């Protein structure tokens, strides 16, 4: 887990490197096509198909990771250690999240609004073609906040409990939710199971992330007190039962307002705002959010090490 975190911090996710999450994405897409051919396009049929998709993808992903690591362990202890470290590395996304967010800021500042819209469209699910400069920046900061939980803290917690296979189960579910968990005509029934399972698996990590963000904020020159205040006040101001925890903590730490109305697939959703509108968001807030991301990630790694040690000694004692 520690080596995987260090590799991610040093290397990120080079596009030229094969990545296990891309394989999961291909599995999801191919499984969806097959399941839709086999089951009727009725609400009940699509709900059943979504349950079958979630079960298939999670079982194949988790079992595949466990088998690959078992084979590496059997070959040699050195290969086994390297395989576990590499698997953990591929399941953590702090460096890539930082890179993509700063790319949005740089494109916006150096190449203009349209370039910023294009850059942010690569990391968010909302429509971006009508966003103004503040909207582009808010989308980037919200993505950093939410994915601090989804891309870093949650995988670390699952690794601490069950190693890379447990983290693989989480990431497969989270990837499914990002691909099919939409409340539109195509996925409102088919994506129901993936969305609900993702909510369940994220319930504890999202709250842990919010707390860790509040604790980490002073270390990077941000307000821990305001992070606590806004998180406690606005933690339910989101359609997701989990996303508002890290978003509210981040908004409070930065002293800005996030969320608000957003368009998805051409439909405007009047989402509530999170945080206080005390000042206008600025490009520097993206970099501040990434500093909070890394400070929170270090605390999460420390927590993961402690949790893993406690579980190891407990199992050893039993």
Phi, psi and omega in degrees: 000315179294315179296321178297318178297317180295319178297319178296317180297325183277323190248332188066210180237084179303135183297336182281347183271132173303141184228136184296329181288329174294323176296320177298317178301319178293323177297317180297312182297315181291322178295320178299315180299316181294314182295320179295328177289329186274330187248152182292150181274052176251162178306316180293319180294320180288325176297317177296320179297322178294323177294318178296320178299310182299318180295313182298310184295317182292317181294313181296317182294311182293313181294322178297317178296315181298318180294316180299318180289324177296319178294321178294319177299319182291330181290314176187150178301322180294314178297321179299314179298316180297320180294317178297316180296318180293321178297315178298319178303315183288344182262001177249138188231030183295310184297318181292323177297315176300313182299314183292320180294316179292331175296320177299313179301314183294318178298317180296315185285325187261332187238001172099176187298315182297320177295321177296320178298316180296316182296317183287336178296341180281347185234001178232161180265349183283165173289135185243354188292342180251005182292140170273184183300316179296323179295321177297314181294317179299317180299319180294315181294318178299321179295317177300314183297308183294320183278351167301322175284305187294323188262347185227297188295311181299311177302320179297319179294318178292324175299317181299326183276316187220022177070193182299325178299320178294319177295326178295320176301315179297311184294326177296317178295316180295321178293320175301315180299320181290339182263324186233358186274041181261149179263050176250182185299325184285326191239001184300328175261316183294325182268002184301312184296316180297318181294316181292321178294321177297318177301318181295312182292334181269355188302308180285313181303322181296319180288322175297318179299316179301315180295315180296324177298317179298320180288327184277336188307313181299332181293339180243025174077021179248173187269109175290323181296316179290328176299314177300312185299312182289322179298314180293326182281319190251012187295343179254008185270058181199148177296328176281142177286354187238324192298330185290339181298302178291325180294318180291320178298318179294315179300317180293318180298321181277339183075037181228174177251133179242180178064217188091182184305139179211150181256134177231122179054038176082002180248126181279128177248123181275074180286144177291157177278158178232128181097172181264139179274064184273337178202164178284141175293147183224161182306326180298339180293333177294314178294322177298320179296323179289328174294320176295322175305311185287323177297319177294321181296320179296319177296320179296320177297317178299316177297319179296319178298315180297315181296317179297320180295318179297314180296321179297312182290327177294314179295322180296320179293322178292000000 
